Amino acid sequence: MKNLFKPLIALVLSMIALACGGNADNLRNGELAPDFTLQDALGNSYTLSTFRGKSPVVVYFYPMAGTSGCTKEACSFRDNWSKFKENNIVVFGISVDSKEKIKKFIDENSLNFPLLSDNDKTVCKEYGVLNSLGVASRITFIIDKFGNINTIIRDVDVSTHSEQVFNLTTKLL
């Protein structure tokens, strides 16, 4: 019985998280994206500015590893990963989850792209996506190869999000 309530609780928490601020109103299209260096679940560091002049970057923030919406979204990117890779489009998923929780999420879903831990919430605050519950709101930034924000997606359909992001990002190539 306990296992039946877990998905329901996760769904309710996801919906609450979306309704509690963190809407990235501090950033605009055309602005230089705030730089960051974060680690993935294995301790590899990624710095956004290292991709300037090389490729567009998708930075998608998600509330919590393992919830139904976050799992659908991540698996959608996983299933479309080859298209992103073939077009030299970098994708980072970012949450405030610990590296350990992200590692478990990656392993359980065979994810094949970097998920980064913003456990101290610095990057989420800089991007204006940290909500009043202390997790990231589901918002995506498409950053052109010059490091400027091209598109901010605040209304995310987790089932089709990776396709939408891919179509928008390929226009920057």
N, C-alpha and C positions, 0 to 999 in steps of 0.2 A: 504494500500500500504506500509505503514511504517513497518508493521509486516513481509512483504515479504522480505525486505532487511536485517532484523535482522539476520537470519540464514546465509545469504551470507556473511555479514560482519564478523560474528563469524568464518566462515570457512576461509576467507582470513586472518584474524588475527592469527588463529591457524597455518596456513601454513607459515606466516611470522615469527612467533615465533620459529618454528622449524628450520628455515633457519638462525637464528641470533645467533649462538654460543650456549654456555651452553652445551657442549658435554661430561662433566665429565672426561676430559683427565687427571685430577689431581689424580684420583683414579684408582687402579688396583685390579684385582682378587687376592685374598690371603691376602690383607691388612685388618687390623682391620677397620671396618666401623666407621666413625666418630659418636661419641655419640651425642644424642640430647634429649632435653625435649621440647615437644610442647603440645599445648592444642587443643582439638577438639572443635566443635561448641558449646558444652555445658559447656566448661571450665574444662573438665577432662584432667589431665596431663598424658602424656605417655613418658616414658624414654626408649630409645632403649636398653641400657645396662641391664635393668631389665629382659630381655628375654635371656641373655647369659646363656648357660647351660640348657636351658629349651626347646626352640623351634626355628626353622628357622623363619626369618622375611622377608617379602616382603615390600620394601619401593618403592612406585611408585610416581614419580613426574608428575604432570599434569599442563598445562598452566593456565587454567581458568575455574572455575565452571560455568556450564550452556552452554558452547559451545558444538557443536554437537559431536566432537571427544571425549571430556572429558566425556560427558554424555554416549556415547556408551561404553567407557572404564569402567567407574564406574558401569554402569548397568550390564556389563559382569561379573565384580567381584561380584556384588550383586547376580546375578543369579547362580553363582557357589560357593557362600559363604559357603554353608553347607559342601562341599568337603574340603575346607580349614580348617574349624572349626573342622571337624571330624579327620583331620590329624594333629591337633594342630599347624597349620601354621598361624602366625600372619600376617595381611595385614594392611598397613597404606598407605593412599593416602595423598600426601602433595602438597599444592599450596601456593602461596603468598596471596591468597584471605583472606579477613577478616572472623572472626568467623561467623558473621551475614550472609555473602554471602554463606558460606559453609553450614550453617544451612538451608537456603532456598533451596540450591541444594539438600541436603539430603532429606528434606521434599518433594520436587517436584518429586523425583525419588525413594522414599522409600528405601534409601540406608541403609544397615545393618552392616556396618563395619566402623571403625574410619577414618575420614578425618581430617587431622590436618592443622592448620593455621600457616604458616611461614611468617606472615605479615611483620616482620622486615627483612626478606630475609636472615637471618643468616645461616640457615641450607642449603638453596639452594646454597649459596656461598660456604659453606664447601664442599658440594658434587659436586660442579662445574657444576651445572645445570642451574644457573641463566643466562639468555641470555641478549642481549643488549636492549631488550624491557622491561626488569625488571620483567619478569615472568619466571617460570620454563620451561625448555624444557622437553618434554615427554621422560623420561628415568626411567628405573626400575632397582633396585638393589635387588638381592636375597642374603640374608645374612644367613650364616649357624648358627647353634645353639651355636657356639663358638664366634660369633660376627664378623666373617671374611666375606668379600665380596666374594661370590662364583661366581656370574654372574652379568654382567652389560649388560642390553638390551637397546641399543640405537635406534634400528629400530623397532618401535612398530606398530603393526597392531591392532588398537583399538577393532576391532570386535572379534579377536581371542586371544587377549593378556592374558586374565585370564587363559585360557586353557594352553597356552604355559608356563606361569609362574607356574601354578600348576604342570604340568609335570616335569619341571626342579627342582622345590622345593621338590617334593616327592622323588627324587633321593638322597636327603640329609638326609632323615629320617632313 
